[in-house]
Amino acid sequence: MADHDRRDERNNQPWEPEPIPAEDFHQPEPEAWANINRAPHDQVAGVIYKRAMNIKSVRYRGKGQEAGGKGQGARVVRWLFSELVGTEENLLADATFAFLHDMHVAPRTTSGPSSAEAEDRIYYVVAGVGRLYHRPTPGSPMVARPLRPGDACLVRAGEYHHIENRAEEAALRLIVVGLERGKRGKNE
């Protein structure tokens, strides 16, 4: 069975690897293996697609190792995209936050087609299953990608795309982050 088809039999969720310890993830050497940009992702034209099973999960314990935070107990952080030093992917380096949406696509419906010229969008699937359709250029063939809980997609500015929920009863829920390109530093 292919990894992308594996399921956790206890809850029928997509299989994900065990979280790695924070001390293994946050290593000072640039050649450290844990940098998130070493997780495989698929790119077709202006869409970067990260399957849930390839997104790094990091286990933090005790007083909070990320950014000097304080806390007790354990928590798991899934590093979807990052431009922080030591985890930078250089995918969003010139982007500025524009919006954060909690999007629900009703069963057997689609979002409207969109193509924002100056805005990248990150889609993170919270619940449900669906498809992301995108077309790199006008007239080119449409590419379809499955969407499952835990998957993340970065759709570049200008990329024509829409999302479809083929389910009969369950809504498809996504978190959508909008990022404007090339505006960093204008308000600083």
N, C-alpha and C positions, 0 to 999 in steps of 0.2 A: 504494500500500500504506500502511495506517495506521502511524503511528510505533510503536504498541504491538505490531504484528505484524512489525516489522523485525527481522532477525537478522543477526549477524555471520557471514558465509558461511564464514570460516576455522574456526570452532569451534561453530557453531550455537547461540551464546549470544544472549540478548536484546541488541539494540543499546543502547549507552549513549553519551552525548556525551563528548567529550574532557574530561579534567580541566582545571579552570581554575587558573591560577597562584595560589599562596597570597597573594602581595602584592595581587592583585585581589580575593580573597575577604575578607581581613581589612583592611577599610578603616575608619578611625576615624569618618567621617561617618555619621550615622544614615540618611541617604538613599542609602548605598552599595548598589549593585544586587545584590551577592553574598549578602546575608543569606539563610540557608536557608529562612526562612519565606516567601520569594517564589517558591519552587519550587511548581508546581501540585500540589495533592492533591485527592482526592475525599472528600467526607464525606456519609454517609448515617446519620442518627441518631447512635448512639454509636460509629461506626467511621470512622476516618480512614485512607484507603488511599493509599499513595504508590507509584507505579510506578517500577521501577528506572531507567527512562530520565529521570525527572524529579528524581531525587535527586542533589544536587550532589556531584561528586567534585572534590577539591582536591589539587593536586600540591605537595608540600613538597620542597624541595631543601636540601642542605647541612646546617647545624647544627640544623635542626629549629625551625621557626617556630611550631609550635603550643605554647602554654603554656611557652615558654622552653626547650623540650626540646633535648637535644644529640644529635647523630647525624651520620652521613655518608650520602651518596647520596640518591636520590630515593625517595619513597613517595607513595602515593595514599590519601587518607582520604575515605570516603563519609560525609557528614554526614546521618544518618538522622533524628534528633530532637535538639534542643538547647535548653537553657535558660541557656547561658552568655551573659554580657553581649556584645552585638553580634551574636549569632546566635539570641537567644531567640525562641521561637515562642509562648510562653504556652500550650502544650498540656499541660505537665507541671509547672507552677510549684508546685503544692501536693502533689506526689507524693514518696513516700519509697521507696527501693529495698526490695523484698521478696524476690525470688529471680531466678536466672538458670538456665534450663534449655536443654539441647540435646535437642530432641525429634525422634524418628524415627517417622513414620507409615508402617507397612508397606503394601506394594502392596494395592490394592483393599480398604482399610479406612478407618475414620473415627475421629477422636478422640471421646471422649464429649462430649455436649452440656454446656456449662458456662455459668454466670452468677455471677460473684463480685460480691457487693454492694458491697464496699469496695476493690476491686482492679482497676486498669487492667492491660492486658497489651499488650506490644509483641511482635509476631511478625515475624521477619526470615527470609526464605526463603534458605537456603544452597544447597540442591540439590533437584532434582525439580520436579514441577509438581502442582498440586492446586487445591482450591477452599476458600474461606472462606465459610461460610454464617452469616448472622446475622439476628436478628429484633429490631427496636428495642423492641417491647413485646409482651407476651403477646397472641396472637391476630392480630398483624399479619403480613403476608406475609413469607416468608423471602427475603432478598437473597443472591445468590450472586456472589462475586468470584473471578476467576482468580488463582492464586498461581504466580509464576514466580521463578526465582533473581534475587535482588536486590530484590524487592518488600518493602515494609515496611507493616505495618498496626498502628494503635493501636486497641484495642478497649476502650471505656470500661466502667467498673464497671457491673454490672447488665445488660449487653447479652448476651442469650442467643446463643451461637455454637458452632460446631464446625468442624473441618477434615477434609477428605476427600482421600484419595489415590486417584485413579482409574487410576493406572498399573498395568500388568500385572506389571511386574518390579521397577521402581526404587522405593526408599523416598523419601519426601518428608522432607527434613530442615529443621528450623526452629530458630532461636534464639528463646527466649521469655524476656522480662523481665517480672517481676511488680512492680507499683508500688502501694503502699497510698496511698489518698487522705487528705489532711487531717492527716497525722501529722507533718509537718515541724515541727521545733522542740521536740517533746515530750521528746527525749532530749538536747537541747543544753544 
